Amino acid sequence: MERLAALHSRLQLTISGLLVVLICWGLISILRGRFSNGYTAGLWIAQLLLIAQSILGLLSLLRVPNPIYFALHSIYGLFIVAVLPATLHYTQQRTGKREAILLTGICLMVLVMVLRAFETAV
């Protein structure tokens, strides 16, 4: 249980760092007027890490005697996992400045939500 919680906590730091890199990369993409396939690949890597984080969270939640304390934390987790694929689907096959702004904003929002979810963990 302790190892699972430690991995869940450390993965949050990795995800936060990756999102900061993606935000910086997105700002550069906005200045260029378009984003590359590499940026999209970075977003999918972030999504896979977020899914792994959610699985670890669910496994941790199953072992908690009173999971109601984690309700807000779980809502943040569900939102975080859903928003990035939805945005990537929306921007599919488009690589313009508007899409770069949207994806960078979503990365910033996901970073805020990840940090907020970390704060709500008991």
PyMOL commands that set and color helices and strands:
alter all, ss='L'
color gray80, all
select helices_A, chain A and resi 2-32+37-62+67-90+97-120
alter helices_A, ss='H'
color red, helices_A
deselect
rebuild
show_as cartoon
